[in-house]
Amino acid sequence: MADLLDDKAIDERLGALEGWRREGDEIVTDRKLADFAAAMAFVNAVAGAAEAANHHPDILVHGWNQVRLSVTNHSAGGLTQADFDLAATIDALPTH
């Protein structure tokens, strides 16, 4: 099982990410994309990255061009390095 991060480690890692925030035992980001097709393309890119990492976020598509991603390590019961690694991978994905 992965080691849970303490509050200080979580805050440090959040500082290295843009647009992510902590909500309880999750890190969350909201993305507004150009249109529905761009939102779905982004979701598919996130799905591919998540499968490759074997670490899967909760994904909410709302409005017609907005995506919310929530990441936590369910099996560990909170935030681990894997969550921040996935967030960094997601940040590197194209959003157009």
C-alpha positions as YAML, in Angstrom:
chain: A
units: angstrom
residues:
- id: 1
  name: MET
  ca: [0.00, 0.00, 0.00]
- id: 2
  name: ALA
  ca: [1.23, 3.50, -0.78]
- id: 3
  name: ASP
  ca: [2.22, 5.83, 2.04]
- id: 4
  name: LEU
  ca: [-0.21, 8.62, 2.87]
- id: 5
  name: LEU
  ca: [1.18, 12.14, 2.69]
- id: 6
  name: ASP
  ca: [0.92, 14.48, 5.66]
- id: 7
  name: ASP
  ca: [-0.55, 17.98, 5.38]
- id: 8
  name: LYS
  ca: [2.84, 19.64, 4.90]
- id: 9
  name: ALA
  ca: [3.82, 17.28, 2.06]
- id: 10
  name: ILE
  ca: [0.42, 17.77, 0.43]
- id: 11
  name: ASP
  ca: [0.72, 21.56, 0.59]
- id: 12
  name: GLU
  ca: [4.24, 21.41, -0.90]
- id: 13
  name: ARG
  ca: [3.10, 19.24, -3.79]
- id: 14
  name: LEU
  ca: [0.02, 21.37, -4.42]
- id: 15
  name: GLY
  ca: [2.32, 24.37, -4.74]
- id: 16
  name: ALA
  ca: [3.99, 22.72, -7.72]
- id: 17
  name: LEU
  ca: [0.68, 22.23, -9.56]
- id: 18
  name: GLU
  ca: [-1.37, 24.91, -11.25]
- id: 19
  name: GLY
  ca: [-5.12, 25.00, -10.82]
- id: 20
  name: TRP
  ca: [-5.40, 22.15, -8.32]
- id: 21
  name: ARG
  ca: [-6.84, 22.49, -4.83]
- id: 22
  name: ARG
  ca: [-7.38, 20.21, -1.89]
- id: 23
  name: GLU
  ca: [-10.89, 19.14, -0.94]
- id: 24
  name: GLY
  ca: [-10.64, 16.81, 2.03]
- id: 25
  name: ASP
  ca: [-8.75, 13.70, 0.98]
- id: 26
  name: GLU
  ca: [-8.78, 14.62, -2.73]
- id: 27
  name: ILE
  ca: [-7.08, 17.05, -5.04]
- id: 28
  name: VAL
  ca: [-9.43, 18.65, -7.54]
- id: 29
  name: THR
  ca: [-9.14, 20.72, -10.69]
- id: 30
  name: ASP
  ca: [-11.75, 22.31, -12.95]
- id: 31
  name: ARG
  ca: [-11.06, 22.85, -16.64]
- id: 32
  name: LYS
  ca: [-13.08, 24.93, -19.06]
- id: 33
  name: LEU
  ca: [-12.49, 23.87, -22.64]
- id: 34
  name: ALA
  ca: [-13.39, 25.39, -25.98]
- id: 35
  name: ASP
  ca: [-16.45, 23.24, -26.62]
- id: 36
  name: PHE
  ca: [-18.00, 19.84, -25.93]
- id: 37
  name: ALA
  ca: [-15.75, 18.05, -28.42]
- id: 38
  name: ALA
  ca: [-12.64, 19.51, -26.75]
- id: 39
  name: ALA
  ca: [-13.96, 18.50, -23.32]
- id: 40
  name: MET
  ca: [-14.49, 14.93, -24.50]
- id: 41
  name: ALA
  ca: [-11.07, 14.81, -26.17]
- id: 42
  name: PHE
  ca: [-9.51, 15.96, -22.89]
- id: 43
  name: VAL
  ca: [-11.47, 13.34, -20.93]
- id: 44
  name: ASN
  ca: [-10.24, 10.64, -23.32]
- id: 45
  name: ALA
  ca: [-6.65, 11.85, -22.92]
- id: 46
  name: VAL
  ca: [-7.05, 11.76, -19.13]
- id: 47
  name: ALA
  ca: [-8.49, 8.25, -19.39]
- id: 48
  name: GLY
  ca: [-5.47, 7.08, -21.38]
- id: 49
  name: ALA
  ca: [-3.04, 8.60, -18.89]
- id: 50
  name: ALA
  ca: [-4.98, 7.11, -15.98]
- id: 51
  name: GLU
  ca: [-4.96, 3.65, -17.53]
- id: 52
  name: ALA
  ca: [-1.22, 3.88, -18.17]
- id: 53
  name: ALA
  ca: [-0.66, 4.85, -14.52]
- id: 54
  name: ASN
  ca: [-3.26, 2.36, -13.22]
- id: 55
  name: HIS
  ca: [-4.62, 5.22, -11.13]
- id: 56
  name: HIS
  ca: [-8.06, 6.55, -11.99]
- id: 57
  name: PRO
  ca: [-9.62, 9.94, -11.16]
- id: 58
  name: ASP
  ca: [-13.27, 10.69, -10.78]
- id: 59
  name: ILE
  ca: [-14.33, 12.62, -13.89]
- id: 60
  name: LEU
  ca: [-17.35, 14.91, -14.15]
- id: 61
  name: VAL
  ca: [-18.31, 16.55, -17.45]
- id: 62
  name: HIS
  ca: [-20.78, 19.36, -16.83]
- id: 63
  name: GLY
  ca: [-22.12, 22.33, -18.64]
- id: 64
  name: TRP
  ca: [-21.16, 21.66, -22.19]
- id: 65
  name: ASN
  ca: [-17.45, 22.34, -21.97]
- id: 66
  name: GLN
  ca: [-16.37, 21.87, -18.35]
- id: 67
  name: VAL
  ca: [-14.52, 18.99, -16.73]
- id: 68
  name: ARG
  ca: [-13.86, 18.43, -13.03]
- id: 69
  name: LEU
  ca: [-11.23, 15.89, -12.02]
- id: 70
  name: SER
  ca: [-10.92, 14.54, -8.47]
- id: 71
  name: VAL
  ca: [-7.91, 12.43, -7.55]
- id: 72
  name: THR
  ca: [-7.28, 10.38, -4.42]
- id: 73
  name: ASN
  ca: [-5.85, 7.01, -3.56]
- id: 74
  name: HIS
  ca: [-8.94, 5.05, -2.53]
- id: 75
  name: SER
  ca: [-7.02, 1.94, -1.50]
- id: 76
  name: ALA
  ca: [-4.66, 3.98, 0.73]
- id: 77
  name: GLY
  ca: [-7.49, 6.09, 2.14]
- id: 78
  name: GLY
  ca: [-6.13, 9.51, 1.22]
- id: 79
  name: LEU
  ca: [-3.49, 11.36, -0.78]
- id: 80
  name: THR
  ca: [-0.25, 9.72, -1.89]
- id: 81
  name: GLN
  ca: [2.56, 10.58, -4.27]
- id: 82
  name: ALA
  ca: [0.70, 8.69, -7.01]
- id: 83
  name: ASP
  ca: [-2.09, 11.29, -6.89]
- id: 84
  name: PHE
  ca: [0.33, 14.14, -7.50]
- id: 85
  name: ASP
  ca: [2.15, 12.20, -10.21]
- id: 86
  name: LEU
  ca: [-1.15, 11.70, -12.03]
- id: 87
  name: ALA
  ca: [-2.06, 15.38, -11.58]
- id: 88
  name: ALA
  ca: [1.27, 16.41, -13.12]
- id: 89
  name: THR
  ca: [0.68, 14.03, -16.02]
- id: 90
  name: ILE
  ca: [-2.81, 15.49, -16.54]
- id: 91
  name: ASP
  ca: [-1.37, 19.03, -16.47]
- id: 92
  name: ALA
  ca: [0.92, 18.08, -19.36]
- id: 93
  name: LEU
  ca: [-1.99, 16.94, -21.55]
- id: 94
  name: PRO
  ca: [-3.17, 19.19, -24.39]
- id: 95
  name: THR
  ca: [-6.47, 20.97, -23.76]
- id: 96
  name: HIS
  ca: [-7.41, 21.98, -27.28]
...
